[in-house]
Amino acid sequence: MVIEDERAADGSITSVAAIFLAGKECPWRCTMCDLWRDTLETDTPHGAIPRQLEGTWPHRPDSCTTVKLYNAGSFFDPHAVPDDDYVGIVDALRGVRHVIVESHPSLIGLRTMRLRDLLRTRAVTESGPPTLEVAMGLETCHPSALERLNKRMTTADFARAAERLKENDVTLRVFLLISPPFVPAAEQDEWLTRSIDFAITCGATAISMIPTRAGNGALEALADEHAFAEPQLADVERSLALALARVEGSRTRVFADLWDLARFAPCGSCAGPRQARLTIMNRTQVSGVPITPCQDCGAGGAV
């Protein structure tokens, strides 16, 4: 479990418990994904997910009432999270007020609404029933790149799943990639802003931008073919600034994923200030003053 601060929809800064659940490997095998690590080859055993929550959730700070349940796949995949475990999962989340889970768009349906209803009936606090948010990976709306990422969905599929969430009072978080493969370097910023526009159109209340990380073998092969280049820290900084400008005036928050940022920081001179700026941008939703161009690497000052 990791405790992280995040700007909430009402503008406050809230503590969020991110709990990484062990279960069956995701069946999609997306090109950019390395979440197959530390997963099971067989179906997740009945009762395993509730037991993991019982061993972690009670140890979060009392002020932390929001939880992200990330299981290296889709929460609504019954092979990863057994249907019979939903009651135990909800009962284990005592004191929760907001729950965020991940899912492939094709699995949005009856299981989604069942989790929502169980939260409303079995996890009510003095503040009322908990709310549900589903995070879906769009990655990019570049049509050929999306197809080659092996997401096995189209933007139309994504939009239909988003509309179903909206109709059933479930909020939407969208994952986008920073520097996805198959998108030419000169077009990365254009397609990022297009993807942000699409996510807003789909009703996203939050957009999480994830720097594309090599490490699964497939991306290294694509790098050899000049179809992928891992972003640098300055690229992450520029992408977040572009995103914040794009969502200005909307109700959508946008965040850069700050996990393992050191791998994207080849320059030791400006890495610290860039990471500090990204943290402030996430919290305030304002770009602020750009970093002074670095005398060692030359990056900075452009956004």
C-alpha positions, 0 to 999 in steps of 0.5 A: 500500500502506498499513500499519495496525495491527490487533488480531489474534484472539489479542489482539496488535497486528499490522501489516497491509499493505492493498494496493489492486489495480486491476482491472475495476469491480465489477458490483454497483453498490451504492447506497452504493459509490464504488469504481468510481473508478480501475477498468477498464471491461474485464476485468483483463488476465492477469498484472496482479494478480501484477505489482501485488503484486510491485511492492508486497508486498516493500516492506512491513516484514519484521514485516508478514505479514498482507495485505489484498487489496482490488480494489474489487470481489470477489476471486472475480469472474473478470473482476476477478481472472483464475483463471489468476493465482491461482498468481502471486498466491500466489507473489508473497506471499512470507512471508505468514501471513494473507490477507484478500480481499473478496467478494460472498457469491454468489461464495463457492465453488470459487475460494475453496477454490482460493485457500485450497489454494494458500496451504496448498501454495505459501506455507508458512512456518516458522510453517506454512501461511497462513490465509485470511479473506474479508470480505463486505459485509452492510452492514445486516440491515434487510431493506428497506434491504438490498434498496434498497442493490442488494446483490442478496442477502438475509440468508439468502444471506449466512448460507449463504455464511458457513456455507460459509466455516466448513465450509471453514476460512476465517474471516469478516470482515463489513462494516457501514455506520454510518448506512446510507441507508433506515434511519430516524435514530431506528432506526440504533442498533437496526439496527446492534446487530441487524446485529452480532448477525447477524454474530456468529451467522454466525461473524464473527471481525471486524466492520469498520464503515464510515461511509457516505460521500456522493460517488457521486451516488446518496447525494446524491440520497437526501440530498435525499429525506431518505433518507440523512444522512452520519454525524458523528464523534460518530456513529462514536464512538457506533456503535463504543461500542455495537458493543464493548458488543454483542460483549463476551464473544464472540470477535468483534473490532469496528473502526471504519474510520478512513480520511478521518475529517476529513470527518465532523468538523465541529467542530475543537474535539473532532475530535482527541480523538474520533479519538484515542479511536476509535484506542484503542478499535480497538486495545484493544477497550474503550470507555474514558472518553467524551469530555467534552461539547464546549463548542462543538458540544455533542456527547459524553459519551453513550457 
